[in-house]
């Protein structure tokens, strides 16, 4: 299989160099570009169509959340992993709403970063434990009954069950085992869920479902 192509958007030179080193030292990864601000990222990344973008939130000329939203409109199949020092729940929610596919803290280890990138390519949603807890807490706020009905009425009981398992952090393999169905059947259900909720990623599906939109 071809290597996973990766673009980096990070304004801190030392940290950018560390991530570049991780990518270059991993046999199945390939670095395509490293940008230090939003303007250069929006210019350089779309033509390259990388598999993954590692995106800092705090950029000198804008927000990584804004950059994520713009990139996902241009190259929707590219996975974006937010990479930041912040654990603010609102930042997390806004990043996911903008289309981010995963979220990791900058204190993550070499192994955690490599694993997260590989998991993105498998369709998983990498998050640290504390980030996942914060996101789920924000989703537990009461929602208007009619909104919850609107989202849930589109889904079958099985699709609802799968979304609930996704929200708990289950992988595709875990869901197949838990529901006693095949891996391919899970993928078919996910495809139907995306179509009904008009989303493109697991993260967007979970966010939309749990927010009752």
C-alpha positions as CSV (number, residue, x, y, z in Angstrom):
1,X,0.0,0.0,0.0
2,X,1.2,3.6,-0.6
3,X,2.4,5.5,2.4
4,X,0.1,7.8,4.3
5,X,0.7,11.3,3.0
6,X,0.8,14.0,5.7
7,X,0.8,17.8,5.8
8,X,1.7,19.7,9.0
9,X,0.4,23.1,10.0
10,X,2.4,24.3,13.1
11,X,3.8,27.7,13.9
12,X,6.2,26.6,16.6
13,X,9.5,25.8,14.7
14,X,10.8,23.4,17.3
15,X,7.6,21.4,17.5
16,X,7.1,21.5,13.7
17,X,10.6,19.9,13.4
18,X,9.7,17.2,16.0
19,X,6.6,16.3,14.0
20,X,8.5,16.3,10.8
21,X,11.0,13.9,12.4
22,X,8.3,11.6,13.6
23,X,6.8,11.5,10.0
24,X,10.1,11.0,8.3
25,X,11.1,8.2,10.8
26,X,7.9,6.2,10.2
27,X,8.2,3.9,7.2
28,X,4.5,4.1,6.2
29,X,4.3,7.9,6.4
30,X,5.3,10.5,3.8
31,X,5.6,14.2,4.5
32,X,4.2,16.4,1.7
33,X,4.5,19.8,3.3
34,X,5.0,21.8,6.5
35,X,3.3,25.1,6.9
36,X,3.7,27.7,9.6
37,X,0.5,29.8,9.2
38,X,-3.1,29.5,7.8
39,X,-2.4,31.4,4.6
40,X,0.4,29.2,3.5
41,X,-1.6,26.1,4.5
42,X,-4.7,27.1,2.5
43,X,-2.4,27.7,-0.5
44,X,-0.1,24.7,-0.3
45,X,-2.3,21.8,1.0
46,X,-5.4,21.6,-1.3
47,X,-3.4,20.8,-4.5
48,X,-1.5,18.1,-2.6
49,X,-4.6,16.4,-1.3
50,X,-2.8,14.7,1.6
51,X,-4.4,11.8,3.5
52,X,-3.9,13.6,6.8
53,X,-3.3,17.2,8.0
54,X,-1.9,17.7,11.5
55,X,-3.4,21.1,12.4
56,X,-2.4,23.5,15.2
57,X,-5.3,25.6,16.6
58,X,-3.4,28.8,17.4
59,X,-1.8,30.2,14.2
60,X,-0.3,33.6,13.8
61,X,-2.7,34.7,11.1
62,X,-5.9,32.9,12.2
63,X,-7.4,29.9,13.8
64,X,-6.7,26.3,13.0
65,X,-10.4,25.7,13.4
66,X,-11.1,28.2,10.6
67,X,-8.4,26.6,8.5
68,X,-9.9,23.1,9.1
69,X,-13.3,24.3,8.0
70,X,-11.9,25.8,4.8
71,X,-9.8,22.8,4.0
72,X,-12.7,20.3,4.5
73,X,-14.8,22.3,2.0
74,X,-12.0,22.0,-0.6
75,X,-10.6,18.6,0.1
76,X,-13.3,16.8,2.2
77,X,-11.6,13.4,2.0
78,X,-8.5,14.6,3.8
79,X,-8.5,13.7,7.5
80,X,-7.7,16.6,9.8
81,X,-6.3,16.0,13.3
82,X,-6.3,19.0,15.6
83,X,-3.0,19.1,17.6
84,X,-2.9,21.6,20.4
85,X,-2.0,22.4,24.0
86,X,-5.5,23.4,24.8
87,X,-8.2,21.3,26.5
88,X,-11.0,23.8,26.3
89,X,-14.3,22.1,25.6
90,X,-15.6,24.9,23.4
91,X,-12.4,24.7,21.2
92,X,-12.9,20.9,21.0
93,X,-16.6,21.2,20.0
94,X,-15.9,24.0,17.4
95,X,-13.0,21.9,15.9
96,X,-15.3,18.9,15.5
97,X,-18.1,21.0,14.1
98,X,-15.6,22.4,11.6
99,X,-15.0,18.9,10.4
100,X,-11.9,17.8,12.4
101,X,-11.6,14.0,12.4
102,X,-9.5,13.7,15.6
103,X,-8.1,15.7,18.4
104,X,-4.8,15.1,20.3
105,X,-2.8,17.1,22.8
106,X,0.7,18.3,22.1
107,X,2.0,16.3,25.1
108,X,1.1,13.1,23.3
109,X,3.9,10.6,22.9
110,X,5.6,9.6,19.7
111,X,3.7,6.3,19.7
112,X,0.3,8.0,20.4
113,X,0.8,10.3,17.4
114,X,1.7,7.5,15.1
115,X,-1.2,5.4,16.3
116,X,-3.6,8.2,16.0
117,X,-2.6,8.9,12.4
118,X,-3.0,5.2,11.5
119,X,-6.3,5.0,13.2
120,X,-7.6,8.0,11.3
121,X,-6.9,6.1,8.1
122,X,-9.0,3.2,9.4
123,X,-11.9,5.5,10.0
124,X,-11.5,5.8,13.8
125,X,-11.7,9.0,15.8
126,X,-8.5,9.5,17.9
127,X,-8.9,11.5,21.1
128,X,-7.2,11.4,24.4
129,X,-9.3,10.1,27.3
130,X,-9.7,13.5,28.9
131,X,-10.7,15.1,25.6
132,X,-13.4,12.4,25.0
133,X,-14.8,12.9,28.4
134,X,-15.0,16.7,27.9
135,X,-16.7,16.3,24.6
136,X,-19.3,13.9,25.9
137,X,-20.0,16.1,28.9
138,X,-20.7,19.0,26.5
139,X,-23.1,16.8,24.5
140,X,-25.1,15.8,27.6
141,X,-26.6,19.3,27.9
142,X,-30.5,19.0,27.5
143,X,-31.7,19.6,23.9
144,X,-35.1,20.7,22.7
145,X,-37.4,17.6,22.3
146,X,-38.3,18.4,18.8
147,X,-34.7,18.5,17.7
148,X,-33.8,15.2,19.2
149,X,-36.9,13.7,17.6
150,X,-35.8,15.1,14.2
151,X,-32.4,13.5,14.3
152,X,-33.5,10.1,15.7
153,X,-36.6,9.7,13.6
154,X,-34.3,9.3,10.5
155,X,-32.5,6.3,11.9
156,X,-33.4,2.7,12.4
157,X,-32.9,1.1,15.9
158,X,-29.7,-0.6,14.7
159,X,-28.3,2.7,13.3
160,X,-29.1,4.4,16.6
161,X,-27.4,1.6,18.5
162,X,-24.3,1.9,16.3
163,X,-24.1,5.7,16.8
164,X,-24.4,5.3,20.5
165,X,-21.5,2.8,20.5
166,X,-19.5,5.3,18.3
167,X,-20.1,8.0,20.8
168,X,-18.6,5.7,23.5
169,X,-15.4,5.4,21.4
170,X,-16.0,1.9,20.0
171,X,-14.1,0.9,16.9
172,X,-15.7,-0.7,13.8
173,X,-14.4,-4.1,15.0
174,X,-15.8,-3.5,18.5
175,X,-19.2,-2.6,17.1
176,X,-19.3,-5.7,14.9
177,X,-18.5,-7.9,17.9
178,X,-21.0,-6.0,20.2
179,X,-23.8,-6.2,17.7
180,X,-23.0,-9.7,16.4
181,X,-22.8,-8.5,12.8
182,X,-20.0,-8.5,10.2
183,X,-17.4,-5.8,9.7
184,X,-18.9,-5.0,6.3
185,X,-22.4,-4.8,7.7
186,X,-21.2,-2.1,10.1
187,X,-19.8,-0.2,7.2
188,X,-23.1,-0.4,5.3
189,X,-24.9,0.9,8.4
190,X,-22.4,3.8,8.6
191,X,-22.9,4.7,5.0
192,X,-26.7,4.8,5.5
193,X,-26.2,6.9,8.7
194,X,-24.0,9.4,6.8
195,X,-26.6,9.8,4.1
196,X,-29.5,10.2,6.5
197,X,-27.7,12.8,8.6
198,X,-26.0,14.4,5.6
199,X,-22.5,14.1,7.1
200,X,-19.2,12.8,5.8
201,X,-17.4,11.5,8.9
202,X,-18.0,9.5,12.1
203,X,-17.2,12.6,14.2
204,X,-19.8,14.7,12.3
205,X,-22.4,11.9,12.7
206,X,-21.9,11.6,16.4
207,X,-21.9,15.3,16.9
208,X,-25.1,15.8,14.9
209,X,-26.9,12.9,16.6
210,X,-25.9,13.8,20.1
211,X,-26.7,17.4,19.6
212,X,-30.1,16.4,18.2
213,X,-29.8,18.5,15.0
